[in-house]
């Protein structure tokens, strides 16, 4: 497995390298079995699919973050098609930096409706349209993703209709289909991947989900925001990669010294996010091969080294641990 920065630029034709219990073990096996035809094709000599995972934004929380950590967003590319998971502020810029043309956008998934995960949901789609998007886009997420989509059309109706008439663009509103779900289980499946959602624990938000992407060559799980969650363990059983949020307890205490709402914020964070030691226990119980730390809280404390982020995790998990950085490809 290669791990390297996916800082991607396009210059003179050169591209740098880029890169809670409902789900039983049977369900996890079913997710794998659904991809048997793809694996059979590979065994018969078809080209091996190449599934890419790029961390677009690794900073946790709505606060302004330090340079180098954008808001929450992840990119999975399967057979050339980009799947974007969460749309924190600046996600379109990060996609471009990862070497993905915006007009190739096809799938968007939102884990939950906190602003650091959805603020640029509409803007990503609009930016892709401005970049020449003419193909359908399917978006997936918990309620109220349909209402959010319609509200975005209303907010930008003048601009959209002006550009349709003035620039000959297709009607963006007819290209996008928002798929809303309020229960865990399979979310979508096509010839390349099956996507399954698990309800995780992120109070007070009722509908917060993790996603598992089962492609022919890799199983990748994105946790979204969650405290320790048996549902996430079930979803991530045997996955190649778990990309999980994480919170550093000592760093949290330092952060709380800087904010006026410390008591309330502490209560929220400890109830709805996972600390390093608990994440290690979760990853070990799930048996994941590689654990990637992202949505780091606090996101802007440079005194927390990578070894410090990993220390609590290592007490319970013996697999590969990667501390996420924006535009890191795994």
N, C-alpha and C positions, 0 to 999 in steps of 0.2 A: 504494500500500500504506500503510495506516495503522498507526502504531505508537504505542500509548499505554497508560498504566497501566490494568489491568483491575480496579481496586479496586471491588468490587461490594458494594453493600449493599441491603437491602430494608427500606425504612422509609417508612411512609405511602404505600405503593404506588409509590415511586420507585425505579428501578434505575439505578445509575450505569453508564457504559460498561464492558464487560468484554472484556475480551479476553485376512572373510581368502579363487585367484580363482574364485568359483563363479558369479557373476552376470555374464553377458556383456551387451554392448549389445543383443543380440537379446532377451534376457530383459527388459531394461528396457523395450524397445518393446512387448513382449507385455503388460507390466503396464499400459501406456497403452492398448493396443488393447482390453483387457478392459473399459475404461470407455467405449468408443465409443458404445454405446446411450445412455448418460447424456448425452454431448455432443450426440448427434443430437437428443435430446429438447429440449435447450436451444436448438438451432438452429431447432426448430419452434415456439419461443415459450413453452416451459415456463419457470417461474420459475427464475432463476439460483440454484443452490445457494450457500449461504454457509458456508464452512468456517472455523471459528475455531481459533486456536492460542493457548493461554494457558500461560505458564510458571508452574507452581504452586510448585515448589521449585527453587532455583538454586544451593544450597550443595553443595560437594563434600566427600565423606568422612564418616566416622562421628563425627568430633569434634563437640563442641558448637559451634554456629555463632553468629555475631553476629545480633542482631535484624535482621530483614529478609531473611534467607536461610534458608528451610526446606530440608528434605532433598529429594532428587531426586524430582520428579514433573512430569508434563506432561499437559495436557488438549487434546484435539482434539475439536471438536464438528462433526459432519457431519449435515446435515439434522436438526438438533435432538438427535441422539443423542450422548451423551458417550463418548469413548474415552479412558481413563486409561492413561498409560504410566509405569510405575513408581509405587511406593507408599511413598515415604519417610515418616518419622514426621510426622504432622500433615496427611496428604493430605486427609482428610475435611474438616478445618477450612478448608483452602485451596480446596477445591471450593466450599464454601458462600460463601466470600469472593469467588469468581469468579462468583457468581450462578447456580450449578448446584444444583438440588434433588437431594439425595442419593437420593431414591427413584426418580430417573430413570436411575440407574447401569445400564449394560447390558454394557459391555466393559472388561476390564482386561488390560493387557499388562505383563509383567515382562521386563526386558532380561537380568538376571542376578541371582544370589542373594547379593549383598552387602547387609548390613543397611540401609544408607542408601538402598537401592532397593526393599526388600521388607518392611521391618519392620511397616508398617501395611497389608499386603495383606489379611489377614483382618479387621483392624479396620475398614477401609474398607467391606467388604461387610457386616459386622455393623452398623456405624453406619447404612448405607443401609437395612438391614432395620428397624432401630429407627425410622427416619424414615418407614416405611410402604412399603418395597419389597415388591412382590408379583409382579413380572415376572422372567423368567429372566435370569441373568447368566452370560456366557461369559468365562472367563479363559484367558489364553494365556501360555506361558513354557516355559523349558527345565526339565529335571528338577532338583530333585524337586518341581515345583509340585503334582502330584497328592498326593504324600505330605504336603506342607505343608498342603494344604487339609483333608485328613482329620485331620491332627494338630490343626488349629485347631478342628474340630468336637468332637474329644475334649476339648480343653482347655476349651471353653465349653459342653459338653453340658448341664451343670446349668442354666446361664442360658438357653440356647436352649429346652430342654424346659419349663422353668418358664414362660417367656413365651408359648410356644405354648398351654399349658393355661390360663394366667392371663389372657392378653391377647388370645387369639383370633387370634394371628398364624399365617401359613402357616409350614410347616417350612422354614427357611432352607436346610437341607442339601439339599433337593430342588430348590431354585431355581438352584443354582450348578453349572456344568459346567466342570471344569478340563481344558483341552486342552494336553497336554504334547508338545513336539517336541524332537528332538535333532539335527536337520539343518537347514541353511539352505534357503530356498525359500519358496514361498507358505505363508502361515499361515492366512489366512481371507479370504473374499470374500462380500459381500452386494450388494444392489442399489446401495449408495452408495459402497463403497470396496473396494479390494483392498489387503491388507496382506502385505508380503513381508519376510522376515528374512534378514540376512546375518550370518555368523559373524565376529565381530571379535576383536581381539587384546588380551586382558586377563588375562595370566597372574597367578597360577596357575590361574585359573578357566578350565575348558575350554569350558563352554557360556555364552558371552557373546554377545549378539546386538544388532544395530541393526535398526530397523524402518523401512520405507517405507510411507507411507499415500498411495495414489493415489486421490484423489477426482476428481469431474468438473471441479472448478475449480482445484485445487491439488494439488501433490505435496509432501509433508512427510516429512522423514527425521529420526528421533531416533537419535543415535549410541549411546546407552548409554555405558558406560565402555570406552575403547579407546586403545591407542597408535596410531601411524600405521598405517593399514590399507588395502591395495589393495582388499580386499573392500568396505570402506565406500565407497571411491571409485566402484566399479562400481555399488553400490546407489544411490548418490546422484546418478548421472549426470543432469544436466539438471533436477534438482529445483528447485522454487520456493524452498523453505526447507530448510536443514540446521541442526538444533539439535544442537550438539556440545559435549561436555565440553571443558575446556581447563585448562591448568596454566601458571602464570606462573613462570618459572625463578628469577628473583631473589626473588620472594615465597616460593617453595618453600624457598630457602636460609634465609630469615628464619624460616620456620615450623620448620625442622629445629633451629634453635638453641633452641627452646622445649620439645623433647621428648627423653626419655631414650633412645628407640630410634631415634635419628637415622640411623645407618648402615644398618640394615635397612629402615627406612621409605624412605629415599632410593632404595635399590636397587629396591624394589617400585614406587614411584611413577614412576620414570623408565622402567621396563620396561612399565608397563601403562597409562600415561596420555599424553596428547598435549600437547606444549608449543606455544606460540602460533605460532612460525615454521613448525613442521610442519603445524599446522592450516591455515595459510594455503596451503601447498603442496597439501594434500589438497583443500581447497575449490576451488582453481583447477583442479586436475586433474579434479574432478567437474563443473565448470562450473555450480555452483549459483548461483542469483540472489541469495539472501540467506543470510548466515551468522549464526547466533545463538549467542553464547557462553553456556554454562551449566555447571553442576556445577563451579563455579570453585574452583580449588585454588591458593593457600589461600582459603577462603571468608570469612575474618574479618579480612583485612588491608586496613584502610581507606586505607592509604597508597598502594595501587595504584589509580590513577584509571582511568576508562573509556578514556582515550587510551592509557594504559600497557598495558591489556589488549589494545587493538587494534593497538598499534605493531608487534609481531612479525608479526601476521597480515597487515597491510597491505604488508609487504615482498614478499609473493608473491600476494596476492589483491586484485583490484580491485573486487569487488562490494560490495554493501551489508553492513555489519557492525553488529550490534546486541549490546551487552553486556547480558545478561539480568538482570532483576530479578524478584523474586517478584511474581506477579500482573500481569506485563506481557503484554499481548495484541498479537500480531503478525499 
